[in-house]
Amino acid sequence: MKCKKCNSKNYIKKGLRDNKQRFYYKNCQCYFQSEYNYRAYKADINELIVSLLKESCSVRGISRVSKISKDTVLSRMLKISKQIKITYFNKFGCKFEVDEMFIKIANGKKQNWLIYAIEQKTKDIIGFVIGGRNTENLKIVIDKLLLLYPTRIYTDGLNMYPSLIPKEIHKRFRYCTNRIERMNLNLRTHIKRLSRKTICFTRKQKYL
């Protein structure tokens, strides 16, 4: 039996737990069992959590379907999110769209907004910020776009954009942000916690 962390076979037997043999691996100093009864230890549980999140399931709904505790679902969500690599966009002279999407956190007093930008043709996400809809958060996203020397940046009629985007490349028009508005609708449809006023989410922003 190989270790799941160090992939070695340098182990010794360390008694039984619930009539299941335990092993101690000397290289990584970890303990493992031959079998686990708790479903959270199964290899495909992370993939199940991700697929249920995409199907608009709430945290408690995932807990009921996967038969693991709610706290374990939340901790796995954080662990999975840390493994996601941010895509690197290095194309210059493109056109971008910027928009803000309101997200409600259950019983949250502060307003939370998803501020993000996409490339118009490929719809690749360039950057995003979660927080208040203020100049500081908007500037984080806009600065990433200006480093790519864009030919045009399309936004809605929010009055904070003209002070952040040069007039030569900034354009505000009703139909210029159709693609990112369509993406907003897709996110709200497929991910329950991104709906406008849902209570299917936690009170903490880090899980958002």
C-alpha positions in Angstrom: 0.0 0.0 0.0 1.5 3.3 -1.1 1.3 6.6 0.8 -1.2 9.1 -0.7 1.2 12.0 0.0 4.8 10.8 -0.5 4.0 7.7 -2.6 6.3 5.5 -0.5 5.9 2.0 0.9 8.0 2.7 4.0 5.4 2.0 6.6 4.6 0.0 9.7 1.3 -1.2 11.1 -0.1 0.9 13.9 -3.1 -1.0 15.3 -6.7 -1.0 14.4 -9.4 1.7 14.4 -13.0 0.5 13.9 -11.6 -2.9 12.8 -9.7 -1.2 10.0 -5.9 -1.5 9.8 -3.9 1.7 10.3 -0.5 2.4 8.8 2.2 4.9 9.8 4.5 6.1 7.0 8.0 7.0 8.2 8.9 9.4 5.3 6.0 11.8 5.7 5.1 10.8 9.3 1.4 10.4 8.4 -1.2 7.9 9.4 -3.6 6.2 7.0 -6.2 3.5 7.1 -6.8 0.8 4.6 -10.5 1.9 4.2 -12.5 4.8 5.4 -16.2 4.8 6.4 -16.6 8.6 6.3 -17.6 9.7 2.8 -15.5 12.9 2.8 -12.4 10.7 2.4 -13.5 9.3 -0.9 -11.5 10.2 -4.0 -14.3 11.7 -6.0 -16.0 13.8 -3.3 -14.3 17.0 -4.5 -15.5 16.5 -8.0 -19.0 15.9 -6.7 -18.9 19.2 -4.7 -17.8 21.2 -7.7 -20.4 19.6 -10.0 -23.2 20.3 -7.4 -22.0 23.9 -7.0 -22.4 24.4 -10.8 -25.9 22.9 -10.6 -27.2 25.7 -8.2 -27.1 23.5 -5.1 -26.8 25.3 -1.7 -24.2 24.3 0.9 -26.8 22.4 2.9 -28.1 20.8 -0.3 -24.6 19.5 -1.1 -24.3 18.3 2.5 -27.5 16.2 2.1 -26.7 14.8 -1.3 -23.0 13.9 -0.5 -23.9 12.8 3.1 -21.1 14.8 4.7 -21.3 17.6 7.2 -22.0 21.2 6.2 -18.7 22.4 7.8 -16.8 19.8 5.8 -18.4 21.1 2.6 -17.4 24.7 3.4 -13.8 23.6 4.2 -13.5 21.6 1.0 -14.8 24.6 -1.0 -11.9 26.7 0.4 -9.4 23.9 -0.2 -10.5 23.4 -3.8 -10.5 27.1 -4.5 -6.8 27.4 -3.5 -5.9 24.8 -6.1 -7.4 26.8 -9.0 -4.8 28.6 -11.0 -5.4 32.1 -12.3 -5.3 32.2 -16.1 -2.6 34.4 -17.5 -3.7 36.8 -20.2 -0.9 38.5 -22.2 -2.6 39.7 -25.4 -2.2 43.5 -26.1 -4.5 45.8 -28.0 -7.8 44.1 -27.2 -11.2 45.3 -26.4 -12.6 44.7 -22.9 -15.9 45.0 -21.1 -16.2 45.8 -17.4 -19.3 45.4 -15.2 -20.5 45.0 -11.6 -22.8 42.3 -10.3 -24.6 42.5 -6.9 -24.3 39.5 -4.6 -26.2 39.1 -1.4 -24.6 37.3 1.6 -27.1 35.9 4.0 -27.8 38.4 6.8 -24.9 40.5 5.6 -25.1 44.2 6.4 -22.5 45.3 3.8 -23.2 45.2 0.1 -21.0 42.9 -1.9 -20.3 43.3 -5.6 -18.5 41.2 -8.1 -16.5 43.6 -10.2 -14.8 41.9 -13.2 -13.6 42.4 -16.7 -13.6 40.2 -19.8 -12.0 40.2 -23.2 -14.7 40.9 -25.7 -14.0 38.2 -28.3 -12.8 35.2 -26.2 -14.8 36.2 -23.0 -11.7 35.4 -20.9 -11.9 36.9 -17.4 -9.0 39.3 -16.9 -9.5 40.1 -13.3 -12.1 40.4 -10.5 -12.7 42.0 -7.1 -15.3 41.2 -4.5 -16.3 44.0 -2.2 -18.0 47.4 -2.3 -18.7 49.2 -5.5 -16.3 52.0 -4.9 -13.4 53.7 -6.7 -10.7 51.6 -4.9 -12.1 48.3 -6.1 -12.8 49.5 -9.6 -9.3 50.8 -9.9 -7.8 47.4 -9.2 -9.6 45.9 -12.2 -9.1 48.9 -14.5 -5.3 49.0 -13.7 -5.0 45.4 -14.9 -6.6 46.4 -18.2 -4.5 49.5 -18.8 -1.4 47.3 -18.5 -2.6 45.4 -21.6 -2.8 48.7 -23.7 -6.4 48.2 -24.7 -7.9 49.8 -27.8 -11.3 50.2 -26.1 -12.9 49.6 -22.7 -16.7 49.4 -22.6 -18.6 50.1 -19.4 -22.1 51.0 -18.2 -23.1 54.4 -17.1 -21.5 54.3 -13.6 -20.1 57.8 -12.9 -16.8 56.5 -11.4 -15.5 55.1 -14.6 -14.5 58.3 -16.4 -12.1 59.3 -13.7 -10.3 55.9 -14.0 -10.3 55.2 -17.8 -8.7 57.5 -20.3 -11.3 59.3 -22.5 -9.7 58.1 -25.7 -10.4 54.4 -25.1 -13.5 54.6 -22.9 -16.9 54.1 -24.3 -20.3 54.0 -22.6 -23.1 52.8 -24.7 -26.2 50.7 -24.0 -25.3 47.7 -26.2 -21.5 47.6 -25.7 -21.7 45.4 -22.6 -24.0 42.7 -24.0 -21.4 39.9 -23.6 -20.6 40.6 -20.0 -24.3 41.1 -19.1 -25.0 37.7 -20.7 -22.2 36.2 -18.5 -23.9 37.8 -15.4 -27.1 36.0 -16.3 -25.3 32.7 -16.8 -23.5 33.0 -13.4 -26.8 33.7 -11.6 -28.5 30.8 -13.4 -25.9 28.1 -12.8 -24.5 29.2 -9.4 -27.2 29.7 -6.7 -25.0 31.8 -4.4 -24.6 34.4 -7.1 -28.3 35.1 -7.4 -29.4 38.6 -6.5 -31.1 38.0 -3.1 -30.6 34.4 -2.1 -30.3 33.0 1.4 -28.5 29.9 0.1 -25.1 31.1 1.1 -22.9 31.7 4.2 -22.5 34.9 6.1 -18.7 35.0 5.5 -17.2 36.7 2.4 -14.3 34.3 2.1 -16.6 31.5 1.0 -18.0 33.8 -1.7 
